[in-house]
Amino acid sequence: MKQLFLIFILNYLAFACVQQKPAENSSDQIYQYSVFTALANKVYDGPLTVDNLKEKGDIGLGTFNGLNGEMIVLDGTIYQLPADGTIRQPVGSDLVPFAVVTFFEPDKQLKTDTPTDYNTLKTFIENNLPSTNLGYTFRIEGDFSYLKCGSAESQKKPYEKTLSQALVGRPVFEKENISGTMVGFWFPEYMDNVNVPGFHLHFVSNDKNMAGHVLEFNASKLDIAIDICSGFNIELPETVDFMKAEFDLREGYN
């Protein structure tokens, strides 16, 4: 636990906490509820409500209590993709154990005009980032000739499976010729254990018939909007499960 605490403090200070930034820059600050290593270690419940989360940002991602599916936040609307693949809008009182959101105001625009898959997109964006020591939020719109997304099976108490175990055999959904928006983040390697280093993208289709954690895709053209992060605000759950958890820092996202 001491090791996690030290990692958290170093990352938090290096990434410029929100209190040190002027209020007018609040739109460039990323809000995160809990730390990713807690989710990876079966802390699947939190007291944060959907209504409270909406006050923190209008774009982002996360999950719901009990690991009940994937969360996609777009234009201030929160979508839930449970294991059955049916997209719903959660009620305001639904609870959240982990989420990352921001008020999106793009600082940089990119376009692709050649066939692009996930690996190609990662390379293209990383080559155009002003620094690999900052965080970034993405809104990526396009027409996808192929898209593969995953959800998560809801877990029952007492939680026995870690996140990597729970995602083995996760529900997967595939579509051809679909239009929609990917939202998500890129974080530096030093954010490991606090969040997922590198890319983390979720998707929702324009017709709201498909969503989930992005696994694979092919697209001929993408419009990429990037919001550069100026600060990072972490709120930790004051729950018994979080307080008493002994985190295995080897646990992560598989």
Protein Blocks (a to p, Z undefined) as FASTA:
>chain_A
ZZmmmmmmmmmmmnopaklpcfklmmmpccdehjfklmmnopabcfbdfklmmmnocbdc
dddehiiajaddeehiacdddfkopacdddfkbccfbdcddddddfbdcddfbdcdfklm
mmmmmmmcfbfkbccddddddddfbdcdddddddddddfbdfklmmgopacdddehiadd
dddddddfklgojlcehjddddddfklpagcjdfbdcdfbdcddddddfbdcdddddbfk
lmmpccdfkbccZZ
